[in-house]
Amino acid sequence: MSLLLESVRIVDGQWMNTAYHLRRMADSATELFGKPFSLDFEKIEIPKEYRKGVVKGRILYNTRELEIGFNHYTPRKIGSLKLVYDNQIDYHLKWADRSSLNALVSQKGEADEILIVKNGFITDISYANIVLKYSDGLITPAHCLLKGTRRQQLLDQGIITEQAINVEDLFRAEAVLIINAMLGLEDQMEIPVSQIFR
């Protein structure tokens, strides 16, 4: 049976944003297996060496299996993006198997990372959602591949808004910001649009 994946930010021994992760896990398991999956984060023992600083908690699960791992987190340095096109890709569930995404990453050429275009619309990079920085606000693509937990939190807080973004809209932005469970807007992972290669 295939495994789903949930990556959760841990700061000084505290699990972050758990309500959003639990909601996605329950929704994903209900869609796939016909019943929700639940987890009590408070009962998960975080090893002593992972109770300081920023740590990535990695949860692999299905109805029969649960595996939890921990890694100290250092963000990847991303300075450029390459547009890649795939109208068939489907990653609306966070699978542990990322082979379809990895196949697209192999097309990045000299860029550090890819930005995926599906049916003419901007979606995500291979491991995170994006937010486009315009002079009048912050917009996240409505056609994301995966509805990320950080993305949903920022939408709920009214900090970002959602809109369909095509390639021309993308190049009217000032920069692309990368967000995921491990990276917030405050981390300022920002790529100028001049560093996006067609």
NORHU-V135392 format. One record per backbone hydrogen bond with DSSP energy under -0.5 kcal/mol. NH is the residue of the N-H (numbers start at 1). CO is the residue of the C=O. E is the energy in kcal/mol with one decimal. If there is no record, write none. Layout:
NH;CO;E / NH;CO;E
//
This chain:
4;61;-3.0 / 5;94;-3.4 / 6;59;-2.3 / 8;6;-0.5 / 8;57;-2.9 / 10;55;-2.6 / 11;14;-2.4 / 12;10;-0.5 / 12;53;-2.4 / 14;11;-1.5 / 16;9;-2.6 / 20;17;-0.7 / 21;17;-1.5 / 22;18;-3.1 / 23;19;-1.9 / 24;20;-2.0 / 25;21;-2.7 / 26;22;-2.4 / 27;23;-2.5 / 28;24;-2.9 / 29;25;-2.4 / 30;26;-2.1 / 31;27;-2.3 / 32;28;-2.4 / 33;29;-3.2 / 34;29;-0.6 / 34;30;-1.3 / 35;29;-0.9 / 41;39;-0.9 / 43;40;-1.6 / 44;41;-1.4 / 45;43;-0.6 / 46;44;-0.6 / 47;45;-0.6 / 50;47;-2.3 / 51;48;-1.7 / 55;10;-2.9 / 55;53;-0.5 / 56;71;-3.3 / 57;8;-3.2 / 57;55;-0.6 / 58;56;-0.5 / 58;69;-2.9 / 59;6;-3.0 / 59;57;-0.6 / 60;58;-0.6 / 60;67;-3.0 / 61;4;-2.2 / 62;65;-2.0 / 67;60;-2.7 / 69;58;-2.4 / 71;56;-1.6 / 73;54;-2.2 / 74;72;-0.5 / 78;76;-0.7 / 79;77;-0.5 / 81;195;-2.4 / 82;113;-1.7 / 83;197;-2.8 / 84;115;-2.1 / 86;117;-2.4 / 95;93;-1.7 / 96;3;-2.5 / 97;3;-0.5 / 98;96;-0.8 / 102;98;-2.9 / 103;99;-2.0 / 104;100;-1.0 / 105;101;-2.2 / 106;102;-1.5 / 107;104;-2.1 / 108;105;-2.0 / 111;108;-2.0 / 112;80;-0.6 / 113;80;-1.1 / 115;82;-2.4 / 116;124;-2.8 / 117;84;-3.0 / 118;121;-2.7 / 121;118;-2.1 / 122;165;-3.2 / 123;116;-2.3 / 125;128;-1.9 / 126;114;-0.5 / 129;179;-1.8 / 131;177;-2.3 / 132;139;-3.9 / 133;175;-2.8 / 134;132;-0.7 / 134;137;-2.8 / 137;134;-1.3 / 139;132;-2.4 / 140;161;-3.1 / 142;163;-1.9 / 144;141;-0.7 / 148;146;-1.5 / 152;148;-2.1 / 153;149;-2.1 / 154;150;-2.6 / 155;151;-2.1 / 156;152;-2.7 / 157;153;-1.8 / 158;155;-1.2 / 159;154;-1.9 / 160;154;-1.2 / 161;138;-2.0 / 163;140;-2.0 / 167;120;-0.7 / 170;166;-2.2 / 171;167;-1.7 / 172;169;-1.3 / 173;170;-1.6 / 174;133;-3.3 / 175;133;-1.0 / 176;191;-2.9 / 177;131;-3.3 / 178;189;-2.3 / 179;129;-2.2 / 180;183;-2.0 / 183;180;-0.6 / 187;184;-1.5 / 188;185;-1.7 / 190;188;-1.5 / 191;176;-2.9 / 193;174;-1.6 / 195;192;-2.3 / 196;193;-1.8 / 197;81;-3.4 / 197;195;-0.6
//
